[in-house]
Amino acid sequence: MPHPTATDLGAEVRDRRLTLALSIRALAQAAGVSAGYVTAIEHGRSPSTGRAPEVSLRVLDSLATALGCSVDDLTGSRAHAAAAHVLLYCVAAAGPLFATVDREFGTDVDHWLYIADPRYAEAAPKGRATICSWPLGRFPYATELLAPQDILLALERAVANVATTLKGKRVGLAIMDCSAVMRYVQNAADEVDFERKWHDGVHRIWHQHLQSEPAIDVCGYRHADVEALGLTIDQLGTALTLISNHDRAVVVETDAAVVSGRAAIRRILAEARPAGVSAAAWRELTRAAADSLAVA
């Protein structure tokens, strides 16, 4: 399913804004973005780059809320979900996670490329997924220093191996070994920072080998792994960076219950409460922070 063009999206935003008699500034304030950004969206062109602005799912959600409509109304389809970069954060869930990933995100996915946590054996219904496992100590994790380009190369090889049979299908990616790798390497913080460039690399690989967008890009982290790193990383900083570097956050609880959006952000931040801060005070702080981060 094709993505809406920048001009289609801009025209829809402008028409709905004018219908509501909202100024650009008023819409920008309601959506938590700059007036210049709204102008660039409506015109389908950023004056600073000359190109169409990249509009994340979070911004689309905020614009839709401010305009009293759904994201589907703005985009004219469900195509907005195709490029979502999702943080799946397991608070206490252990073991294989393919069933959870497929249940929560598989509606618009014909086939998964699933990079398993090497500590757990994963299985999927026949034809539903290609499951890969990259053992720690071997390529792309051959040494205890994270090499982001090796990870992208390993992903590209995995996609190239299945490209012939998957072209024309909606292929989703779930890489679930992220926090296992953090525990293995010496530069754990680099894994989190790499999320800034990871999604761009996924898009490039999908376009090159599948001639399509990724249906979804899910990155899995387990809180137990983050917690085990102790003082070797800034746990609150790690939580904030993970939230900021993804379009959406989804949390899996101990009982496999799943929460998303602001509730998920609050849950992640709750686990990163600094020593000496009371639970009650931290709840108030994280409630306000979650509202801001959800539309940042």
C-alpha positions in Angstrom: 0.0 0.0 0.0 1.6 3.3 -1.0 2.3 6.1 1.4 0.4 9.3 1.1 2.4 12.0 -0.7 3.7 15.0 1.2 1.3 17.2 -0.8 -1.7 15.0 0.0 -0.9 15.1 3.7 -0.3 18.8 3.7 -3.5 19.5 1.9 -5.5 17.4 4.4 -3.9 19.1 7.4 -4.5 22.5 5.9 -8.2 21.8 5.0 -9.0 20.5 8.4 -7.2 23.4 10.1 -9.1 25.9 8.1 -12.4 24.1 8.7 -11.7 24.5 12.4 -10.7 28.1 12.0 -7.3 27.4 13.5 -4.2 29.5 12.8 -1.0 27.7 12.0 0.4 28.9 15.3 -2.6 27.6 17.2 -2.4 24.2 15.5 1.3 24.0 16.2 0.8 24.8 19.9 -1.9 22.2 20.2 0.3 19.6 18.5 3.4 20.5 20.4 5.5 21.3 17.3 6.7 24.6 15.8 4.7 26.8 13.5 7.4 26.5 10.9 7.1 22.7 10.9 3.3 22.9 10.4 3.9 25.3 7.5 6.4 22.8 6.0 4.0 20.0 6.3 1.2 21.9 4.6 3.4 23.1 1.8 5.0 19.6 1.4 8.4 21.3 1.4 10.9 22.5 4.1 12.3 25.9 3.2 15.6 25.0 4.8 16.2 21.7 2.8 13.9 22.1 -0.1 12.6 18.6 0.5 9.4 17.2 2.0 9.6 17.1 5.8 9.8 13.7 7.4 6.7 13.3 9.7 6.9 10.7 12.4 4.0 8.7 13.7 4.1 10.7 16.9 3.7 14.0 15.1 0.9 12.5 13.0 -0.8 11.4 16.2 -0.5 14.9 17.7 -1.7 16.6 14.6 -4.7 14.3 14.4 -5.6 14.9 18.0 -5.4 18.6 17.6 -7.5 18.4 14.5 -10.1 16.1 16.0 -9.6 13.3 13.6 -7.6 10.0 13.3 -4.2 9.5 11.7 -6.0 7.4 9.1 -8.1 10.5 8.3 -5.0 12.5 7.7 -3.1 9.9 5.6 -6.1 8.5 3.8 -5.1 4.9 4.7 -3.3 2.8 7.3 0.0 3.3 5.4 1.3 5.6 8.2 2.0 2.5 10.3 4.3 1.0 7.7 7.5 2.8 8.8 6.9 2.8 12.5 10.0 2.3 14.6 8.7 0.7 17.8 10.4 0.2 21.2 9.2 -3.1 22.8 10.3 -3.0 26.4 9.8 -6.1 28.5 9.5 -5.1 32.2 9.7 -8.7 33.5 8.6 -10.9 30.7 11.1 -13.7 30.0 11.5 -16.3 27.3 10.5 -16.3 23.6 8.6 -13.3 22.4 7.6 -14.0 18.8 4.0 -14.7 19.7 3.7 -11.4 21.6 5.3 -9.5 18.7 3.0 -11.1 16.1 -0.1 -10.6 18.2 0.6 -6.9 18.9 2.1 -5.8 15.6 1.3 -8.4 13.0 -1.9 -7.1 11.5 -0.2 -5.4 8.6 2.7 -7.9 8.3 2.7 -10.7 5.8 6.0 -12.1 6.9 8.4 -11.3 9.7 12.2 -11.2 9.6 12.8 -12.0 13.3 16.2 -11.6 14.9 15.9 -13.7 18.1 17.4 -13.2 21.4 20.2 -15.9 21.3 19.4 -17.0 24.8 15.9 -18.3 23.8 14.8 -20.7 21.2 12.0 -19.2 19.1 9.4 -20.8 16.8 6.8 -19.4 14.5 3.9 -20.9 12.5 5.1 -22.2 9.1 5.5 -19.4 6.6 4.9 -16.7 9.2 8.5 -15.7 9.9 12.1 -16.2 9.0 13.9 -16.5 12.3 17.6 -15.7 12.7 19.8 -15.9 15.7 23.2 -14.1 15.9 25.2 -15.8 18.7 27.2 -13.6 21.0 30.9 -14.0 20.2 30.3 -14.5 16.5 29.6 -12.1 13.7 28.1 -9.5 14.0 29.0 -9.6 17.7 32.5 -11.1 17.2 34.1 -8.9 19.8 33.0 -7.2 23.0 32.9 -3.8 21.2 29.7 -3.0 19.4 30.2 -2.5 15.6 27.0 -0.9 14.2 28.0 -1.4 10.6 28.5 -5.1 11.2 24.9 -5.4 12.5 23.5 -3.6 9.4 25.7 -5.9 7.2 24.3 -9.0 9.0 20.8 -7.7 8.5 21.4 -7.0 4.9 22.6 -10.5 4.3 19.6 -11.9 6.1 17.2 -9.8 3.9 19.1 -10.7 0.7 18.7 -14.4 1.5 14.9 -14.2 1.5 14.4 -11.3 -0.9 13.4 -13.5 -3.9 10.5 -15.1 -2.0 9.4 -12.0 -0.1 9.2 -9.3 -2.8 5.7 -7.8 -3.0 4.9 -8.9 0.6 4.6 -6.6 3.6 7.8 -7.6 5.5 8.2 -6.6 9.1 11.4 -6.6 11.2 11.7 -7.5 14.8 15.2 -7.5 16.4 14.9 -8.8 19.9 18.5 -9.3 20.9 19.2 -5.6 21.7 19.6 -5.7 25.4 21.3 -9.1 25.3 24.0 -7.4 23.2 24.2 -4.5 25.7 25.1 -7.0 28.4 27.7 -8.6 26.2 29.6 -5.6 24.9 31.7 -3.1 26.8 30.2 -0.1 25.1 26.6 -0.7 26.0 25.5 2.9 25.6 26.5 2.8 21.9 23.7 0.2 21.4 21.1 2.7 22.5 22.6 5.6 20.6 22.7 3.4 17.5 18.9 3.5 17.4 19.1 7.0 15.9 20.6 5.5 12.7 19.2 2.0 12.8 15.8 2.9 11.3 17.4 4.7 8.4 19.6 1.6 7.7 16.5 -0.6 7.8 14.8 1.5 5.2 17.8 1.5 2.9 18.1 -2.3 3.1 14.3 -2.8 2.5 14.3 -0.5 -0.5 17.5 -2.0 -2.0 16.5 -5.7 -1.7 12.6 -5.7 -1.3 11.8 -2.5 -3.2 9.4 -1.6 -0.4 9.2 0.0 3.0 9.5 -2.1 6.1 6.0 -2.9 7.4 7.2 -2.2 10.9 10.5 -2.1 12.7 10.4 -3.4 16.3 13.4 -3.3 18.7 13.1 -5.4 21.8 14.8 -4.6 25.2 14.4 -6.4 28.5 14.6 -4.4 31.7 16.4 -7.2 33.5 19.3 -6.7 31.1 19.4 -3.0 31.5 19.2 -3.4 35.3 22.0 -5.9 35.3 24.3 -3.3 33.8 24.1 -1.4 37.0 26.3 1.7 37.2 28.1 1.0 33.9 25.3 3.0 32.2 23.0 5.8 33.1 19.7 3.9 33.5 17.5 7.0 33.4 19.4 8.4 30.5 19.1 5.0 28.7 15.3 5.0 29.2 14.9 8.5 27.9 17.1 7.9 24.9 15.3 4.7 24.0 11.9 6.5 24.2 13.2 9.5 22.2 14.7 7.3 19.4 11.5 5.4 18.7 8.2 6.5 17.2 6.2 4.4 19.7 6.8 2.6 23.0 5.1 -0.6 24.1 5.6 -2.4 27.4 5.1 -6.1 28.1 4.4 -6.7 31.8 5.1 -9.8 33.8 1.7 -11.4 33.0 2.1 -10.6 29.3 -0.3 -7.7 29.6 0.7 -5.0 27.1 0.5 -1.2 27.5 1.4 1.5 25.0 1.6 5.2 24.5 1.9 7.5 27.5 1.2 4.6 29.9 4.1 2.7 28.4 6.4 5.7 28.8 5.4 6.1 32.4 6.0 2.4 33.0 9.5 2.5 31.5 10.4 5.6 33.5 9.1 4.1 36.7 11.7 1.4 36.4 14.4 4.0 36.1 13.6 5.8 39.3 16.7 7.3 40.8 17.8 6.4 44.3 16.6 8.8 46.9 13.4 9.8 45.0 10.2 8.7 46.5 7.8 6.6 44.5 5.0 9.2 44.9 7.2 12.1 43.7 8.5 10.1 40.8 5.0 9.2 39.7 4.2 12.9 39.5 7.3 13.7 37.6 7.0 10.8 35.1 3.3 11.6 34.4 4.3 15.0 33.2 7.3 13.7 31.4 5.3 11.0 29.6 2.9 13.6 28.2 5.8 15.7 26.8 7.8 12.7 25.5 4.7 11.2 23.7 4.5 14.3 21.4 8.1 15.3 21.4 
